[in-house]
Amino acid sequence: MGAVQIVTTCVAAAITIVAAVLVVRTVRRMLAVIRLGQPDPTRSDNRALRLRTMLKETLGHTRMLRWTVVGAAHWFVMIAFMALSLLVLEAYFEVVKPGLGLPLIGAWNIYGLVTEWIGVLGFVGILVLMGIRLRNRPGNAERRSRFQGSTMWQAYYVEYTILGVLLCGFFIRGFKAANDELEWPTWAAPVSHALGSVLPAWPAAVSLVAMVKIIISMAWVIVIASNVTMGVAWHRFLAFFNIFFKRTPGRAGSGLGALRPMTSQGKPLDFEEADPDKDQFGVATVEQFSWKGMLDFTTCTECGRCQSQCPAWNTGKPLSPKLLILNLRDHAYAKAPYLLAPTEDLSHVDALALAEKERPLIGTAEENGIIDPDVLWSCTTCGACVEQCPVDIEHVDHIVDMRRYQVLIESNFPTEAGVMLRNLENKGNPWGAAQSTRDDWTKGLDFEVPNVASLEEGDFDYLFWVGCAGAFEDRAKKTTRAVATLLNEAGVKFAILGQGETCTGDPARRIGNEFVFQMLAQQNVETLNEAGVKKIVATCPHCFNTLSNEYGQLGGHYEVIHHTQLLAQLVAAGKLTPVQPLDGAVTYHDPCYLGRHNRVFAPPREVLGAVAGPADDNKGLVEMDRFAERSFCCGAGGARMWMEERIGKRINVERVEEALSTGAKTVAVACPFCLTMLGDGVTGKKAAGAAPEEVEVVDVASVLLRAVQK
């Protein structure tokens, strides 16, 4: 061994030992913080399914590839990063002796060929990602960059590290080729041979560059081991676990599905036996999140995809799903020394941890709060953040958990929402309408709508769940009548509960009042079970989601279908035939709780396509820029329907402007909340002279009814 090899070997060994010690210490700390979270036994079921999902989302990059260029570049970089571990290991042999390679596989031509092209494509991929980050850096491009609030130096450091290691790999092979020591022929390593043809024959260079490669790699390990909250680096290891332990939806393929039920010590909370002094009512401190929540906070890669899709953030409100997670992460790790203190003697706990202990989880800047109340109450629970997150962070569950404590224990929530909650408790609907008027919408129909109370079990195919909006809100009542008329026209036997129906409890649950939700849900489950209901059709996606995904938590198991799904089936079967052409083009707005939450995208479009046909010359079905999984919320979800929107631009106005840009005369919806929000937005635009008078917002059922009736 020459003098150069002795030096390179000693340097490589020393920095590797330091890196190994630091990373072991950091991983132990990280695990200790994650274990501070509350138990959640639901994360260990269906392990085979979880494994398949994890492999599909990581190796298949199914979420990343929704953004095609970024996703493809990231996939090549990920594969290159995995291959780098082998190439870094190879460097440890090369610092000892330039001609050495990996034992067993190092001389295989296929190994040389595969790693050569992984290196090339990884090099191109990292350059693309660096360019995208630079182009979209805060203040340089978009009004509100998705990288705003991210720790940019960390991302740049990670990217330049990968770039440096890849370059070192090519120079090592290039010098080997120049020294005529490269193990593989030109066809297996063309770039390395080409580089070797212009490099000098210098045997010591291989060991020196290998040492530089190890220094760059181990310096990266030391840096991330010194920054436990450096998610842009740690997600490379944690993402596999975070995706594996993601919560499974209420039904196979149902999207986001149900909210997590309120739990205490990992068990569902029974309000009849709950004790506020002993049981956990929502989340009041960071350690009251589940351990999966702690893992979520640690895994965040700060990519800002959630932020870029959030309707609140895009309309100038303070909520950024990314910054919310990062604030919780930083708070958890800053408070951890206090939480992990083995005794009550806090003299050895640093001042930062003690100061962090005193900070309220929810509070204004003046109160030194972690999460501002305006951030908490801006969320529409639309799920765009969860849908886009490449590592499956569950933002909505965490937001609702914090809301639960604020509502149930602190009674601290927007005042106007209090009217809605009182109406739910006293009247069984958020509008406060008299229960005796719940089936008034049937008046004037030229056919009878039977009540289940007058029928025997099995005398009807579907229970028609009308919903509160469908029964009491004037615009939504038109949808209800249209659906009933179409079902009657198609010969579908259906019945209603009439005054026996009450609110499903969706707005109460989303605002955080789990007590009112359970009260209403248990009442409905009892009514439905007594009536022998098996199949339900609902016009409201919020009712649809709650009945199908959440009532099972309380013993209510039903086959639930949205009215657009049933109408699509009837049109396909020829039981409903559109004959009246639609005037002008139509665009469809995907409701969040129908689309993202339940993956119902095609049926509404099938109905509209049957009426309007394909897009052609200001006719047919035209899509907005943001549709399907990336649809932009109307602003009504998460109980925002009953809260004032005082900050930034109104979300419904943003969506209406996008709909109007398509040039469509008809904006079709499939949700009564969307009907109200977009209808109000179009009315406002007309009043301002910014929308043609002929533009209207109507439900898919109303569009079909006009086409069916001659």
N, C-alpha and C positions, 0 to 999 in steps of 0.2 A: 504494500500500500504506500503510495507516494505521499509527499507532504501535503499536497492539495487535498487529497482524499481524507487524510487524517483531520485536517481543519474542517472540511465540509461535513464529515461524519460527526465530529464533536458538536458543531453548531446545530446540526439537525437533531441530534439526540437531546441537547440541552433545551431547545425551544419546544420540542415535542413533550418532554417531561413537564415543563411548566404548563403547557396547554392542557395536558391530560389532567393534572391536579386541579386546575381552575375549573375545567368543564365538569368534573365529577362533583366538585363543591357546588357549582351553580345548579346542576340538575337536581341534586338533593334538596336545595333550597326551593327550587321550582315545584318539585313534588310536594314538599311540605306546605307550600302556599295553596296548591290545588286541593290538598286534603283538608284544608280549613273549611272548604265548602260543605254544605249539608248533603246527607246521603240522597241518592236517587237510584233506587233499585231497578227502574225501568230501562236502564242503559245496557243491561247485559243479556237481554232476550234476543232471539233470532240471530245468533252469531254468524251463521252461514250467510244469511241475507246481508248482515252488516259488512261482512268481509267482501262479498261481491260488490256491494255499493261502494265501499272504500276503494277497491281496485279499479272499478269503472270510473270513479270520479278523479282518481289520481293518475293512473296510467292512461286511462282513456281521455282525461282532461275534459269531461263532458260539460262542466260548468265554464271552464276557462274558454273553451272554443265557441261559446256564445258570442264572444268578441273575436272574430276569426283571426285577424292578423296578430293581435296580442296573444291569443290562445295558442296559435301555431308556434310563434316565437318562444313563448314560455315553455311549451312542451319540449322543444329542442334543447332549451337551456336546462330544463329539469333532467332530461336524459343525460346531457353533458355533465351536469353536476354529479349525477350518480356514477358516471364513468370516471369522473375526476378522482373519486375515492380510490379506484384501482390505479390510476395514473400517478396519484400522490404516493401510494404504496410502492409503486414501481420506482419512484424517485429515491426512496430509501436504499434501494439496491444500487442505484446509479451514483449516489454520493460516495459509496464504498468503492465501486469499480465501474468506470464508464461503460464498459461493454455488457454489464449485467442487465437482466430484465426480470420480469416476473417468472418464478418457477412454473413449470408445467405448461402454462398457456402462453407465456410471453413470446415464444417463437412461432406460434401458429399464425399462418398467413391470414386466416379469417379474423383473428384477434386484431392484427394490425389494420386490416381493412375496415372493420367495424369501428374501432376507436378513432381511426383517421377521419372517417366521415361524420362520426358523432362530434368530433372536435371542430370540423369545418362548419357544420350546421349549427352547433352551439355557439360558435364565434359569430356567425351571421345573426343568430337569434338574440344574443346579448346586445349587439349593436343596434338592432331594431328596438329592443326594449329601452335602451338608453336614449335613443332618439325620441321615442314616444314620451318618456318621462321629461326630457328637456323641453319638448314642444308644448307639453301640458303643465309645466311647472306653474305654481301660483303666481298670478300677476302677469303671466306671459301670453296667455291664450284665452281661455274661457272666462266668462264672468265670474264663475265660482268653480275653480279647478277641483277635480276629484282628489288631487294631491294636497289641497289646502289643509293644513293641520298635521300632515304627515311629517315625520322627522327625516328630512330630505338627505342629510349627510349620511345617514345610515344606509339608505337605499343606494346612493351613489357609491358608497364604500363597498357594499356587497357586489354591485355590478362590476366595479373596477377590479375587485378581487377575482371574480370569475374570469374576466377578460385577461387578467395577468397570468392566472394559472394556465389558461388555454394557450396563451402565447408562449409561455415557458415550455409547455408540452411540445409545441411544434419546433421550438428552437433546440430542445434536447434531441428530438428525432433528426432535425436538420444537421446538427453537429455530428450525430452518429453516422448519418449518410455521408457527410464530408470526410469523416474518418474511416469510411468503408466498414462500419460496424453495425449498420442498421439491419435488423433481422429479416426484414420483409422485402420482397421485390417491388419494383416500381409500380406495378398495377395495384398492389395492396396498400401502398403508401405514397401516392403520387405527389401530394403537397410537400411531404417531408423530403422526398428525393429532389423536388424542384428547389426547395429552400437550401438543401445541402449542396446543390450545384453552385450556389453563390456564396456560401460560407467557407471560411478557411478551415483547413484540417488542423484542429486544435484539440487533442484528447482531453486536456484538463477542463475544457469548456463544458463538457457534458456534466461533470460533477459539480461545477460551479453553478450552472443554470439549475440543476436539480436541487441544489441547496437553496437557491433563490425561490424556487417553486415551493419548497417545504416551508421556508420562512414566511412567504406570502400566505400560505394555507394555515399555518399554525398561528400567525399573527391574527388572522381572521377569527380563529377559534378563541384566542385570548380576548379579543375585543368583544365577541358576543358573550363569552363567559363573564366578562366584566359588566355586561349590560343585559340583565335578565329580562328586561322589558323590550329588547330589540326584536320585536316580532317579525320585522322584515327579513331577519335571518333565521330565527327560531322556528318559523312556520314550516321551514323545509323538513323539520323533524316531527313537529307536533301535529301537522295537518293530517297525517295518517290516523292518528288517534282521535282527533277531533271529529273527523268524518266518520270513523268507525262508531263512535259513541253518539252520533246525532240522534235526535229523537225520531222515532218512526211515525209517520202520519197515521191518522185514524183509519184510513182504508188504503189498500194497495193502490198506488198511483194517484193518490188524492191530493198531491201537492203539500202545502203547509199543514192542512188538516186542522186538528183541534188545538186549542191552547192547552198548555199543561195545567192540570187542575191544581188548586191550592193545596199545598202539602205542609206538614210539620214533621220534622225528623224522618223525611222520606215516605210518609204515609199520607193518603188523602185526608183532608181535614173534615171532620164531622161537626157541623155548627151546633148541633144539638148537645154535644158533649164537650165542645171546645172551651178552653180556658185562656183568655187573653194574657194571663200572667205566666202561663206555662207553654202554650202553643204559639207557633209562629204564624202571624197574620201578614202574609206578604213579606217584603224585604225592607228592613229599616237600616241595616248595616251591611257592609260589603261581605262579611263572612256568612251572612244568611242566604246568599246565593248558593245554588247547588255546586258541587264540585265540578260539574260540567260547565257551569257558568264561569268558574275560575279558569277552567281550561280554555273556554271561549276567549276570555280576556287576554290570556297569555298567547294564544295562537294568532291573533289579529296581525295581518301582514301589512296593514296601513295602505293597501292598494287603492282604497277609495271608491271601489265599484258601488258599494252600498250608498255612499254619499252621492255619487253621480245620478243614481236612480231615485233618490228619496224625494217625494213631492214637497215635503216641508222645506228641505234644503234648497231645492230648485226654485222656490218662490220666496226666498229671502227670510226664512224663519231660522231660529237658532239651532234647531235640531239637525245634527249630523250623526247618523248611526255610527259612523267610524269614530268620531270624537267622543261620543258617549262611551263606547267600548274602551277607548284608550284612556279616558279619565278614570273609569272604573279599574282598569288594569294598574295604572300608576298609583292610584289610591290603595289598592289591595297590597301591592308590593311595598309601598311606603309604610303601611300600617302593620305589615307582617311581623316585624321584630317584636312589637307589643303583643300581638296575638299569639306568637310562638314562644313567648317568655315562659320558662318552665315553672316559675314561682310567682308569688304576688309581689316580690321585691323587684321593683322596676328601675332600680338605680343603674342597672347596666344597659337599659334600653335607651337608644339614642333619642335625642330631642325631637328629631323629625318624626319618628314613629309616634311619640307621645302627642305631638301637635296634630298629627293625622288622626289619631284616635278621637280627638275632640271635634273634628269636622262633621257636620251633618251630611248624610248621604244626599238628601234633597234640600236645597237651600239656595238663596240668591247669592250674588257676589258679595254683598254686604255681610251676609251670614257665613261666608267662606264655605258654601256648599260645594259638594262634588258635582251634582247635576242640578242645573237651574230648573225651577218649576216650569218655565216656558219651554224648555227642552222636552221635559216629560210629557206635557200636555199638547205638544205640537204633533205628536205621532198619530197617524190615521190607521195604524196597524195594517197597512196595505200589503206588507210582506215583500215589497220590492227589494229591500235590503237583504233579507234572508234568501230570496230567489237568486240574487246576483253574487252573494258571498262565495268565493271559491273554496273556502275552508269550512263552510256550514256553521257559521256563528248564528246564534238564535236571538237576534236583537229584540224581536217583538215579545218573546216570553219574558225577557229581562225587564223590558219597559212595563209590561202589565204587572209583573211581580212588585215593582216599585210603586205603581199606581195603587195596588191593593192595600198596601200599608197606609198610604196617604189617605185613601178613602175610608177604610174600615176603622183605623185606629186614630189617625190625626184629623179626620173629617176635613181634609184640606184639598179641595179641588175647585175648578172653576164654578162660580156661583150659579151660572145659568144652567149648569148640568144638574143642579139640585132639584129643579122643577121636574126634569125628566125622571129622575130617580123616585121622587114622590109620586109621580103619576104611575110609574110601574108598580109601586107598592100598593097604591090605593085603587087604581083603575085598571091595572093589567095591560096598559099600553102607554107609550111615551108621550102621546098627545093629550092624554087625560080625557079622551072621549068616553061617552057613556057606553058601557058594555052592551046595553040593550040595542044599540045601533050597529053592532058589528056585522050583521048580515043585511043591512039596508041596501048594500050595493046590488042585491039580487032584484030589487024592485024595478019593474019595467022590462025585464027580460021576457021573451016570448016562449020560454020553457021553464019548467020547475027545476030548482036546484035543491035536491034532497038533503036533509040533515041525517047524519049517521044515527041519531037517536031514533029515527023513524024506520031504519032499515035493519035487517038481520045481517049478521056477520057473513061475508061472502057475497052480499048483494051489490057490492060496488068494487070496481077495479082499483080505484085510487081514492085516497082522501085528498081533497084539494085544500092544502094549507094556505089560507088567504093571506095571513100575516097582518100586522097592525097597519102598515102603510096601505096595503091592498084593500083594507076594510074602511079606513078613515080618511086617507089623503086623497083629494079629488083627482089629481092626475093619475095616481096609482090605481084608483078605482076603475079607470078606463081600461087599464091593463087587465085587471081582474075580470072584468066583464068580457073582454076580448078572449081571454083564455077559456073562460067558461063556455062562451059561444062556439069557439073552435072545437073544444072537446065534445060538446053536444053535437056539432055538425059531423064529427068523425065517428060518432057512435060510442064514445068512451063512457063507461059508467063511472061516475064520480059522485062524491058527497062531501059535505062540509061539516065542521063542528059548530059553526054559527057562534052563539054566545058561549059555547063550551070551550072555545079557543081563547088563549091568552098569549101575551108576548113570549117568545122563546127565551128571552133574557139576554140576547146577544149584546145590546148596548150596555146593560148592567155589567156583564162580564168584561167587556173591553174597557170600560172606564175603571174597572177594578173592584166593583161591588159584587164579590162572589156570593155573598149572603143572599142578595136579591135574586141573582141568577139561579141559585139552587132552589130557592123558594118557588120561582116561576116554572123552572124546568121540572121539578118533582110533581107539580100540579099537572103539567101537560103530559108527562109520562104516564101518570095515573089515568088521566082521561083517555089517552090513546090506547093504552093497554086494555082498559075496560071495554073500549069500542072494538077491540080485535083488529086494530089497524095493522096492516103488514106493509103496504106500499103508500107512499106519499108523493104528491107533486106540489112543488112550491115555486112561487114566482120571485120571491126575494132570496138572493144569494146568501144573505146573512142568516135567514131562517134555514135555508137549504144546508148551509155549512154546520149550523148548530144542531139541527135535527139528525143529520147523517153522521157527523164526526164527534159530537160532544154529548149527546143524550145517552150514548152507550155507557158513559161514565156513571150514569144514574139509573141504569137498568132499562133504558129505552132503545131497542134495537129494531130499526126499520130500514126498508129499501126506499131510499129517497132519490127522487129525480127532479131536475130543474125543468121548468116548463119548456125551455128552448130544446132540451133533449127530447122530451116527449113529442113536441111539435115536429122536430126533424124526423123522428121515426114515423109519424103519421103522414108526413109529406112523402117520404121515401116509399111508404106502403101504398101510396095512391089514395089514401083516405081523405086527404086534403089536397086539392089541386089549385094552384094559383092560376088565375085566368086574366086578371086585370094588371096590365103592365104598370110598373112604378115610374113616376114622372121624375126624371133626373137621376143622378147618382146617389148612392147611400153609403155612409161610412159607419162602421160599428165600433163602439167603445166597449172594451173588455172590462167588466166589473172585477175588482180585485178578488172578491170572495167567491166568484164563479171561476175566474181564470187561474190566477196564481195559487189560490188556496185549494182549488179542487180540479184543476187541469181541464176544465170544460172550455175548449176553444173552438172546436169544429162545429158542433151542432147549431149555434146561432148563425154562423156563416153559411151553413148548408141551407137553412131556412131562407136567409136573405138572398143567397145565390139562386135559389129556386124562383124567387120573386123578381130579382133585379138582373140576374145574369152576371157574367164576368164584366170587369171594368173595360169600357170601350167608349171613347168620344163622349165624355160627360154622362155616361150611363153606367149602370152596374154597380158592383160592390168595390169600393176603393178603400185602401187601408191608410190610416194615419201613420206618421213616422214611427210612433211608439205604439205597438200593438202586441197582442198575445202576452207572453211572459214579461215583456217590457212595457206593458200598458201603463199609462199615467193615471194615477188615482183621481177620482172626482172630488175628493176632499171630505167625504161624509163618514168614512169608516172610523173605527175606534171611538165611537160615540161623539165624534167631531160634528155630526149632524146637529147636535144640541149644544154646541159651544160656539161662541163668537170667534171669528177669525180676524184678530186685530193687528197681527204682525205680518208685514210683507204683502206680496201680491196674493190675491185669492186663488186657491188651487183650482177651483172650478173654471175660473176665467182663463188660466193657463191652458187647461185642457180644451176649452171651447175654442180658443184661438187656433189650436192645432187641428181641431175638427173642421173649422171654417176654412183652413188653408187647403183642404182637399177639394173644395169646390162642390161638395155634396149638398143637395137640398135636404136630405133626410139624415139626421144623426140618430142611429138606432142604438138602443140600450137594452139591457136585460136585468135591470135592478131598479126598484122604486127610488132608492136614494140617489142613484145616478140620474134618474129621470128628473128628480127635483133639482139637483145641483147643476146639471148641464142645461136644463130648461131655464133656470134662473140666469145662468150665464149668457145664454143666447138672447133672452129677453133684454138683459142689460146692454148687450152689444147692439141690438136693434134700436134701443132707445138712444144710443150714442151714434147711430148711423153707421155702425161698423159691421153690420151683418144684413144680408138681403132679407126682406120681409118673408119670403117664401121658405126660408130655412126653418125646420121644426125638429124637435126632439121627441121621439116616440119609442115605445117598446117594440121589440121584435114581433111580439104577438099582434100588436096593432097593425104593423106593416103587413103581416100575413093575412089578417082578417080582411083588410081592404082589398087584397089581391084575390082572395077566395070569393068574396061577395060580389055578385054582378050588379 
